[in-house]
Amino acid sequence: MFLGEFKYNIDAKGRLFIPAKFREALGEKFVVTRGIDRCLSVYPEDEWQKYTDKINALPPAQARRIRRFVYAGASESEVDSHGRTVIPQSLREYAGIDGDVYITGAGSYIEIWSADGWEAERQLESSDEIADLMETLGC
């Protein structure tokens, strides 16, 4: 399970350090794709398979745009001997990633945020809104 929040810097070549506690759970190969909130989503192979199985189970007309969004932006990746992975330019542009980056755990996957994007997302959180959402879950 991916938990926590880490701040790193992405270099000019698009290399980003992946926290050690996340590297083992990601495995040798993983998938990076566009996330819904202008962040990037990083899936270990088994979670990627579960995610794509759900997309592929949708009726074709309903899934068409989702497939384009998810698959066209996806990139297989791996961590180098220094604990870094390369984030493709198109994904960096999509998420506005340049310089400071937040890597956050999201349970079964990881999210990668630009510093500005993460700060904006955190400001959207309100205790009352989260409490209401959790209540619908019975928590």
ZATI-464673 format. One record per residue (C-alpha): x, y, z. Coordinates in nm, 4 decimals. Example, Ala and Ser with C-alpha at 12.3 -4.5 7.8 and 13.67 -1.06 7.14 Angstrom:
<fibas>
<fiba xx="1.2300" yy="-0.4500" zz="0.7800"/>
<fiba xx="1.3670" yy="-0.1060" zz="0.7140"/>
</fibas>
This chain:
<fibas>
<fiba xx="0.0000" yy="0.0000" zz="0.0000"/>
<fiba xx="0.1307" yy="0.3429" zz="-0.0930"/>
<fiba xx="0.1133" yy="0.5927" zz="0.1939"/>
<fiba xx="0.2752" yy="0.9291" zz="0.2578"/>
<fiba xx="0.3843" yy="1.2468" zz="0.0881"/>
<fiba xx="0.7359" yy="1.3223" zz="-0.0353"/>
<fiba xx="0.8862" yy="1.6329" zz="-0.1948"/>
<fiba xx="1.1584" yy="1.5977" zz="-0.4575"/>
<fiba xx="1.2982" yy="1.7857" zz="-0.7544"/>
<fiba xx="1.2738" yy="1.6658" zz="-1.1131"/>
<fiba xx="1.5900" yy="1.7343" zz="-1.3130"/>
<fiba xx="1.6224" yy="1.8875" zz="-1.6598"/>
<fiba xx="1.6272" yy="1.5385" zz="-1.8178"/>
<fiba xx="1.2940" yy="1.4487" zz="-1.6568"/>
<fiba xx="1.4460" yy="1.2148" zz="-1.3971"/>
<fiba xx="1.2613" yy="1.1880" zz="-1.0685"/>
<fiba xx="1.3737" yy="1.0067" zz="-0.7538"/>
<fiba xx="1.1176" yy="0.7528" zz="-0.6313"/>
<fiba xx="1.1046" yy="0.7089" zz="-0.2515"/>
<fiba xx="1.2658" yy="0.3833" zz="-0.1398"/>
<fiba xx="0.9508" yy="0.2682" zz="0.0370"/>
<fiba xx="0.7591" yy="0.3005" zz="-0.2931"/>
<fiba xx="1.0205" yy="0.1394" zz="-0.5201"/>
<fiba xx="0.9800" yy="-0.2112" zz="-0.3809"/>
<fiba xx="0.6004" yy="-0.2021" zz="-0.4054"/>
<fiba xx="0.6176" yy="-0.0681" zz="-0.7635"/>
<fiba xx="0.8261" yy="-0.3595" zz="-0.8830"/>
<fiba xx="1.0697" yy="-0.3646" zz="-1.1724"/>
<fiba xx="0.8270" yy="-0.2197" zz="-1.4275"/>
<fiba xx="0.5293" yy="0.0073" zz="-1.3767"/>
<fiba xx="0.3043" yy="0.2416" zz="-1.5721"/>
<fiba xx="0.2847" yy="0.6204" zz="-1.5532"/>
<fiba xx="-0.0216" yy="0.7868" zz="-1.7032"/>
<fiba xx="-0.2287" yy="1.1032" zz="-1.6843"/>
<fiba xx="-0.4376" yy="1.1413" zz="-1.3719"/>
<fiba xx="-0.7745" yy="1.3111" zz="-1.3515"/>
<fiba xx="-0.6672" yy="1.6201" zz="-1.1543"/>
<fiba xx="-0.3698" yy="1.7267" zz="-1.3695"/>
<fiba xx="-0.1403" yy="1.4958" zz="-1.1812"/>
<fiba xx="0.0244" yy="1.1740" zz="-1.2922"/>
<fiba xx="-0.0825" yy="0.8301" zz="-1.1716"/>
<fiba xx="0.1767" yy="0.5550" zz="-1.1282"/>
<fiba xx="0.0571" yy="0.1937" zz="-1.1158"/>
<fiba xx="0.2446" yy="-0.1273" zz="-1.0361"/>
<fiba xx="0.1805" yy="-0.3834" zz="-1.3115"/>
<fiba xx="-0.0826" yy="-0.5768" zz="-1.1133"/>
<fiba xx="-0.2796" yy="-0.2628" zz="-1.0245"/>
<fiba xx="-0.2504" yy="-0.1382" zz="-1.3829"/>
<fiba xx="-0.4052" yy="-0.4641" zz="-1.4996"/>
<fiba xx="-0.6972" yy="-0.4259" zz="-1.2552"/>
<fiba xx="-0.7463" yy="-0.0635" zz="-1.3657"/>
<fiba xx="-0.7436" yy="-0.1476" zz="-1.7369"/>
<fiba xx="-0.9727" yy="-0.4472" zz="-1.6826"/>
<fiba xx="-1.2323" yy="-0.2055" zz="-1.5414"/>
<fiba xx="-1.1936" yy="0.0273" zz="-1.8392"/>
<fiba xx="-1.2160" yy="-0.2599" zz="-2.0866"/>
<fiba xx="-1.5337" yy="-0.3898" zz="-1.9208"/>
<fiba xx="-1.7188" yy="-0.0654" zz="-2.0006"/>
<fiba xx="-1.9456" yy="-0.0445" zz="-2.3046"/>
<fiba xx="-1.7347" yy="0.0699" zz="-2.6027"/>
<fiba xx="-1.9177" yy="0.3986" zz="-2.6539"/>
<fiba xx="-1.8757" yy="0.4875" zz="-2.2878"/>
<fiba xx="-1.5116" yy="0.3786" zz="-2.2671"/>
<fiba xx="-1.3864" yy="0.5380" zz="-2.5889"/>
<fiba xx="-1.2804" yy="0.8711" zz="-2.4402"/>
<fiba xx="-1.1516" yy="0.7122" zz="-2.1211"/>
<fiba xx="-0.9323" yy="0.4743" zz="-2.3227"/>
<fiba xx="-0.7889" yy="0.7602" zz="-2.5240"/>
<fiba xx="-0.7166" yy="0.9631" zz="-2.2128"/>
<fiba xx="-0.5570" yy="0.6773" zz="-2.0178"/>
<fiba xx="-0.3767" yy="0.4743" zz="-2.2849"/>
<fiba xx="-0.2502" yy="0.7542" zz="-2.5085"/>
<fiba xx="-0.0861" yy="0.9185" zz="-2.2115"/>
<fiba xx="0.0561" yy="0.6002" zz="-2.0617"/>
<fiba xx="0.4220" yy="0.5082" zz="-2.0519"/>
<fiba xx="0.5931" yy="0.1959" zz="-1.9198"/>
<fiba xx="0.8739" yy="0.2850" zz="-1.6845"/>
<fiba xx="1.1325" yy="0.1460" zz="-1.4468"/>
<fiba xx="1.3688" yy="0.2751" zz="-1.1792"/>
<fiba xx="1.7397" yy="0.3114" zz="-1.2590"/>
<fiba xx="2.0273" yy="0.2147" zz="-1.0294"/>
<fiba xx="2.0061" yy="0.5575" zz="-0.8603"/>
<fiba xx="1.6387" yy="0.5190" zz="-0.7665"/>
<fiba xx="1.5129" yy="0.7498" zz="-1.0422"/>
<fiba xx="1.2640" yy="0.7122" zz="-1.3224"/>
<fiba xx="1.2280" yy="0.9242" zz="-1.6351"/>
<fiba xx="0.8959" yy="1.1034" zz="-1.6745"/>
<fiba xx="0.8265" yy="1.1627" zz="-2.0463"/>
<fiba xx="0.8051" yy="1.5247" zz="-2.1603"/>
<fiba xx="0.4397" yy="1.4945" zz="-2.2649"/>
<fiba xx="0.3418" yy="1.3779" zz="-1.9150"/>
<fiba xx="0.5508" yy="1.6513" zz="-1.7496"/>
<fiba xx="0.3732" yy="1.9091" zz="-1.9645"/>
<fiba xx="0.0304" yy="1.7640" zz="-1.8849"/>
<fiba xx="0.0909" yy="1.7840" zz="-1.5088"/>
<fiba xx="0.2867" yy="2.1120" zz="-1.5197"/>
<fiba xx="0.5843" yy="1.9383" zz="-1.3596"/>
<fiba xx="0.9061" yy="2.1366" zz="-1.3551"/>
<fiba xx="1.1275" yy="2.1702" zz="-1.0505"/>
<fiba xx="0.9634" yy="2.0770" zz="-0.7213"/>
<fiba xx="0.7409" yy="1.7704" zz="-0.7285"/>
<fiba xx="0.5256" yy="1.5926" zz="-0.4712"/>
<fiba xx="0.4981" yy="1.2149" zz="-0.4791"/>
<fiba xx="0.1975" yy="1.1003" zz="-0.2799"/>
<fiba xx="0.0617" yy="0.7630" zz="-0.1840"/>
<fiba xx="-0.2931" yy="0.6907" zz="-0.2969"/>
<fiba xx="-0.3427" yy="0.3412" zz="-0.1612"/>
<fiba xx="-0.2995" yy="0.1092" zz="-0.4590"/>
<fiba xx="-0.1085" yy="0.3608" zz="-0.6726"/>
<fiba xx="0.1064" yy="0.6757" zz="-0.6532"/>
<fiba xx="0.0315" yy="1.0289" zz="-0.7677"/>
<fiba xx="0.2948" yy="1.2745" zz="-0.8896"/>
<fiba xx="0.2042" yy="1.6422" zz="-0.8584"/>
<fiba xx="0.3664" yy="1.9716" zz="-0.9478"/>
<fiba xx="0.4286" yy="2.1717" zz="-0.6304"/>
<fiba xx="0.1674" yy="2.4298" zz="-0.7360"/>
<fiba xx="-0.0844" yy="2.1598" zz="-0.8274"/>
<fiba xx="-0.0438" yy="1.9827" zz="-0.4927"/>
<fiba xx="-0.0789" yy="2.3050" zz="-0.2951"/>
<fiba xx="-0.3943" yy="2.3942" zz="-0.4908"/>
<fiba xx="-0.5366" yy="2.0459" zz="-0.4308"/>
<fiba xx="-0.4659" yy="2.0671" zz="-0.0589"/>
<fiba xx="-0.6432" yy="2.4034" zz="-0.0375"/>
<fiba xx="-0.9534" yy="2.2466" zz="-0.1925"/>
<fiba xx="-0.9750" yy="2.0011" zz="0.0954"/>
<fiba xx="-1.2105" yy="2.1071" zz="0.3683"/>
<fiba xx="-1.2719" yy="1.9143" zz="0.6865"/>
<fiba xx="-1.6484" yy="1.9302" zz="0.6382"/>
<fiba xx="-1.6301" yy="1.8064" zz="0.2786"/>
<fiba xx="-1.4012" yy="1.5171" zz="0.3707"/>
<fiba xx="-1.6215" yy="1.4321" zz="0.6702"/>
<fiba xx="-1.9270" yy="1.4200" zz="0.4415"/>
<fiba xx="-1.7489" yy="1.1948" zz="0.1933"/>
<fiba xx="-1.6304" yy="0.9636" zz="0.4678"/>
<fiba xx="-1.9805" yy="0.9483" zz="0.6129"/>
<fiba xx="-2.1115" yy="0.8175" zz="0.2799"/>
<fiba xx="-1.8550" yy="0.5386" zz="0.3146"/>
<fiba xx="-1.9734" yy="0.4614" zz="0.6644"/>
<fiba xx="-1.6468" yy="0.5741" zz="0.8232"/>
</fibas>
